[in-house]
Amino acid sequence: MRNMLITEKSGEINFDNAATTPPFKNVIKAVKEFAPFYSSVHRGSGKNSRISSGMYEASRSEIMDFFGASSERDVLIYLKNTTEAINKLSNQLACSAGKKNIIIATSMEHHSNDLPWRKNFSVLYAGITPSGRLDMNDLETKLKKNAGRVRLVAVAAASNVTGYVNPIHQIAELSHKYGAEIFADCAQYAAHLPFDMKKRDAADHIDYIAFSAHKMYAPFGIGALIGPRKSFEGAPDYSGGGTVKFVTANELIWDEPPNNQEAGTPNLLGAIALLAAIKSLKCLDMQKIAEHEAELTDYAFKNLKSVVGIKLFSDFLKPRIGVITFNLKNIYHKDLADALSAKAGIAVRSGCFCAQPYVQRLLGLSVEEINRYKTSVSLRRPGMVRISFGFYNRKKELDILTDFLQNY
Ligand SMILES: Cc1ncc(COP(=O)(O)O)c(C=O)c1O
């Protein structure tokens, strides 16, 4: 499987797939092959422009299909990444929120699925259990207490800190029961497990999702937001070229979604790359990818548990993706990450992974400790080391990691 990647011969062991993934060879090939035809989307009359516009528009339906979105109900809006998608969703939903001015996020979110909501809504956070999993009872209590005032439940489909997969369809059913919609942040999920938004008439359907192509083996600066077309009609949060049907000096008619929501020249090569990545993922088979990564994750836990002085920050229960966080003895997380790179050729991530509230909870920091870190410029910030797998990682790479940690 590894030979599907462009980094096949780089020599480094990459356990930092949760941050970003290397490109598929097919992605690079698709971009190269399309390059001679690259031209302006929507605006030109040349042959290449027509080919480019056709490719750009056609890519949407195949990508929507991959996530089980409905081509009648939903629209796919291309954006830079998950972060930009969530900001757009927050801005768009704020326009029509009315009395529904509450978002329920969770205490395990990436900052990108937290801060954009704070700007436009009152945010409540569903709590977590002692092992860091979403507390479904607390979520339901908050939904019940605020029924009729919650616009949306915003939840990670999979955590970038613990790898836990949330029961999104169960959360969807609960959210709908209390009059709210659901947004699933699929940044960590999309390249690792099959996903299905389900039909709109299913009580547990997912209303909105977002994801980033650079975490799906297609790092060409694109991501997408999928959701009901009607939520994106009218004035967009960000306007300019390509967003209108008609303009005079004092009048305008907005174009239909997705055009009204994609201001400026679109990222066509990004869309080509994402489409090629999805074709490769389908060809590898998402179920097989999930099984391989689950086997790797089991193996990793089994090995890591035996390392003297290791502290693991999640349980091993499924469903989960291959993201594992830990600290070793009293070694500072960044020092360990640097040593892994310098001495064992292993790339990992360390720190708080843009999920500071969650990491603070998992580390068991007190309010006093958090305040000390907040105001000090000299204190080294607490954190963890994270390893995260892609479909191409292998057990023998994990053996090298375990050996290194055992002997460090
Ligand atoms: C769970 C989660 N959500 C959102 C994001 C933001 O993704 P991006 O940086 O591609 O916008 C990340 C990035 O790591 C993530 O892990």
The ligand as a Tripos MOL2 file, in Angstrom:
@<TRIPOS>MOLECULE
LIG
   16    16     1     0     0
SMALL
NO_CHARGES

@<TRIPOS>ATOM
      1 C1        -10.5640   17.4860   14.6490 C.3       1 LIG1
      2 C2        -10.0160   18.6080   13.8130 C.ar      1 LIG1
      3 N1        -10.8380   19.5770   13.3860 N.ar      1 LIG1
      4 C3        -10.4170   20.5840   12.6220 C.ar      1 LIG1
      5 C4         -9.0930   20.6880   12.2550 C.ar      1 LIG1
      6 C5         -8.6490   21.8200   11.3980 C.3       1 LIG1
      7 O1         -8.2330   21.3430   10.1500 O.3       1 LIG1
      8 P1         -7.5330   22.3150    9.1330 P.3       1 LIG1
      9 O2         -6.2780   22.7990    9.8060 O.co2     1 LIG1
     10 O3         -7.2550   21.4960    7.9420 O.co2     1 LIG1
     11 O4         -8.4680   23.4370    8.8800 O.co2     1 LIG1
     12 C6         -8.1790   19.7180   12.6780 C.ar      1 LIG1
     13 C7         -6.7670   19.8060   12.3320 C.2       1 LIG1
     14 O5         -5.9160   19.1180   12.8200 O.2       1 LIG1
     15 C8         -8.6590   18.6440   13.4740 C.ar      1 LIG1
     16 O6         -7.8460   17.6750   13.9010 O.3       1 LIG1
@<TRIPOS>BOND
     1     1     2 1
     2     2     3 ar
     3     2    15 ar
     4     3     4 ar
     5     4     5 ar
     6     5     6 1
     7     5    12 ar
     8     6     7 1
     9     7     8 1
    10     8     9 2
    11     8    10 1
    12     8    11 1
    13    12    13 1
    14    12    15 ar
    15    13    14 2
    16    15    16 1
@<TRIPOS>SUBSTRUCTURE
     1 LIG1         1 GROUP 0 **** ****
